[in-house]
Amino acid sequence: MLLRKRPAALLSLAVLLTSLTACSNNPAAKNLENSLAADPRLQNNPVVFGETSKNEAPAQNETTVQLPADFPKEIPLYTNATLQEITPASNSNNQVSTRWLSSDPSNFITSFYRSQLQDNNWQILQQPTDDVGTFEARRNDLLVKVSIQPQSVTNPAPNQPQTATSIVIDYAPNSTNTAQSTPTTNNTPQPGDSQFIGPVAPNTATPQPSTTPNNSTTTATTATAQEFSDLNKVPQELRQHIQDLAALGVLSVESSASKANSNNTNLFEPSKIITRRMYARWLVTANNAMYPNNSTKQIRLASETTQPAFSDVPKTDLDFPAIQGLAEAGLIPSTLSGDTTAVLFRPDAPLTREQMIFWKVPLDTRQALPTASLDAVKQTWGFQDAGKIDPKALRAILADFQSAEQSNIRRIFGYTTLFQPKKPVTRAEAAAALWYFGTLGDGVSAADALKVKRSPT
């Protein structure tokens, strides 16, 4: 049957071709010929499969936003984040805002910025205590604010996560520091820069004695009573501690708000993260204020002729006498105490909980710290995260337990089974640690020191 139909089909095709050839001027034939002809556009623009046409529109999700040419290279950028929007500075606000979006979890990004800011010599003024929140930091004449917030994706594409993280980076020059600094064209890294390598060149200028009560050198030697207008923001259980220390003149602060507004010179800002520099200053001043009539228990301030123990705390640093004094007394790790790795003090880095206890407890016990192990700390304190504590700090934390109700950890944090050793310390928490020096039944508080100070004899 198929063999019979094949000749018939061939015959029909021959007749059709003959008709087209014979009737080339026929309109119907012309239409059929045009419909079977190749597209003339392909003659001049041949298509190669696998290549994208030059006239093809770019993908809808491809960003065209570019960073400004003057974006500070010091500001760390999260690699897996895409720039979404830039809000330039205005006449009323010289702050530039950039908005980024990342598919990574917010805790990853928070951890990235915490380590980057700490490791690159930023002075962290504020940082989130949880996985979301805002960092505020300063480095030289640059102020930066990094806000990290999770977001929900309303119409996710296939295989796209249901959530994303928004990162907003605001930056502006620090007008206060800029106005006070002298213009220079020297591009050599200076102390405080991540590229700086010591030693520090001697300062030929003669240091001028300060007459301001907030000068760190002055407060380390002469304590002047202070009054703060924002102590209502202090947790109730810590408020009296801070009031007593303020009356002793221990809590010298350099508030960013105070610098910006001369009318707000009495802000304590209790929730601000305290730097290592400020805590060292308070520690020396508080200890010496507790024992005004007992020079054998006071910490000696370093003189200007002393060779610096840390390459990032030169003699010209206002806090050099206190920081160097702690190093000379062996109360903080340094090359003087045999720690060859402690060549940097990192004065503007945040103080952590384990560092606060490590520096303070030797001034409580006034003797060698006991031998400690991880198991001993777990059995006494019961901390679930004891394994995260630096081995150097274990002895101080174990010794602090022996002070029972007068221990620093109980006074500051109350009852807790989590120590969170790497968590930054607030100003209020640091002050609470310095309210009492000594062990259970053998010590002196700021309230006791105030009575001595106010005594007519």
Rosetta blueprint (number, residue, H / E / L):
1 M L
2 L H
3 L H
4 R H
5 K H
6 R H
7 P H
8 A H
9 A H
10 L H
11 L H
12 S H
13 L H
14 A H
15 V H
16 L H
17 L H
18 T H
19 S H
20 L H
21 T H
22 A H
23 C L
24 S L
25 N L
26 N L
27 P H
28 A H
29 A H
30 K H
31 N H
32 L H
33 E H
34 N H
35 S H
36 L H
37 A L
38 A L
39 D L
40 P L
41 R H
42 L H
43 Q H
44 N H
45 N L
46 P L
47 V L
48 V L
49 F L
50 G L
51 E L
52 T L
53 S L
54 K L
55 N L
56 E L
57 A L
58 P L
59 A L
60 Q L
61 N L
62 E L
63 T L
64 T L
65 V L
66 Q L
67 L L
68 P L
69 A L
70 D L
71 F L
72 P L
73 K L
74 E L
75 I L
76 P L
77 L L
78 Y L
79 T L
80 N L
81 A L
82 T E
83 L E
84 Q E
85 E E
86 I E
87 T E
88 P L
89 A L
90 S L
91 N L
92 S L
93 N L
94 N L
95 Q L
96 V E
97 S E
98 T E
99 R E
100 W E
101 L E
102 S E
103 S L
104 D L
105 P L
106 S H
107 N H
108 F H
109 I H
110 T H
111 S H
112 F H
113 Y H
114 R H
115 S H
116 Q H
117 L H
118 Q H
119 D H
120 N L
121 N L
122 W L
123 Q E
124 I E
125 L E
126 Q E
127 Q L
128 P L
129 T L
130 D L
131 D L
132 V L
133 G E
134 T E
135 F E
136 E E
137 A E
138 R E
139 R E
140 N L
141 D L
142 L E
143 L E
144 V E
145 K E
146 V E
147 S E
148 I E
149 Q E
150 P E
151 Q E
152 S E
153 V L
154 T L
155 N L
156 P L
157 A L
158 P L
159 N L
160 Q L
161 P L
162 Q L
163 T E
164 A E
165 T E
166 S E
167 I E
168 V E
169 I E
170 D E
171 Y E
172 A E
173 P E
174 N L
175 S H
176 T H
177 N H
178 T H
179 A H
180 Q H
181 S L
182 T L
183 P L
184 T L
185 T L
186 N L
187 N L
188 T L
189 P L
190 Q L
191 P L
192 G L
193 D L
194 S L
195 Q L
196 F L
197 I L
198 G L
199 P L
200 V L
201 A L
202 P L
203 N L
204 T L
205 A L
206 T L
207 P L
208 Q L
209 P L
210 S L
211 T L
212 T L
213 P L
214 N L
215 N L
216 S H
217 T H
218 T H
219 T H
220 A H
221 T H
222 T L
223 A L
224 T L
225 A L
226 Q L
227 E L
228 F L
229 S L
230 D L
231 L H
232 N H
233 K H
234 V L
235 P L
236 Q H
237 E H
238 L H
239 R H
240 Q H
241 H H
242 I H
243 Q H
244 D H
245 L H
246 A H
247 A H
248 L H
249 G L
250 V L
251 L L
252 S L
253 V L
254 E L
255 S L
256 S H
257 A H
258 S H
259 K H
260 A H
261 N L
262 S L
263 N L
264 N L
265 T L
266 N L
267 L L
268 F L
269 E L
270 P L
271 S L
272 K L
273 I E
274 I L
275 T E
276 R H
277 R H
278 M H
279 Y H
280 A H
281 R H
282 W H
283 L H
284 V H
285 T H
286 A H
287 N H
288 N H
289 A H
290 M H
291 Y L
292 P L
293 N L
294 N L
295 S H
296 T H
297 K H
298 Q L
299 I L
300 R L
301 L L
302 A L
303 S L
304 E L
305 T L
306 T L
307 Q L
308 P L
309 A L
310 F L
311 S L
312 D L
313 V L
314 P L
315 K L
316 T L
317 D L
318 L L
319 D L
320 F H
321 P H
322 A H
323 I H
324 Q H
325 G H
326 L H
327 A H
328 E H
329 A L
330 G L
331 L L
332 I L
333 P L
334 S L
335 T H
336 L H
337 S H
338 G L
339 D L
340 T L
341 T L
342 A L
343 V L
344 L L
345 F L
346 R L
347 P L
348 D L
349 A L
350 P E
351 L L
352 T E
353 R H
354 E H
355 Q H
356 M H
357 I H
358 F H
359 W H
360 K H
361 V H
362 P H
363 L H
364 D H
365 T H
366 R L
367 Q L
368 A L
369 L L
370 P L
371 T L
372 A L
373 S L
374 L H
375 D H
376 A H
377 V H
378 K H
379 Q H
380 T H
381 W H
382 G L
383 F L
384 Q L
385 D L
386 A H
387 G H
388 K H
389 I L
390 D L
391 P H
392 K H
393 A H
394 L H
395 R H
396 A H
397 I H
398 L H
399 A H
400 D H
401 F H
402 Q L
403 S L
404 A H
405 E H
406 Q H
407 S L
408 N H
409 I H
410 R H
411 R H
412 I H
413 F H
414 G L
415 Y L
416 T L
417 T L
418 L L
419 F L
420 Q L
421 P L
422 K L
423 K L
424 P E
425 V L
426 T E
427 R H
428 A H
429 E H
430 A H
431 A H
432 A H
433 A H
434 L L
435 W L
436 Y E
437 F E
438 G E
439 T E
440 L L
441 G L
442 D E
443 G E
444 V E
445 S E
446 A H
447 A H
448 D H
449 A H
450 L H
451 K H
452 V H
453 K H
454 R H
455 S L
456 P L
457 T L
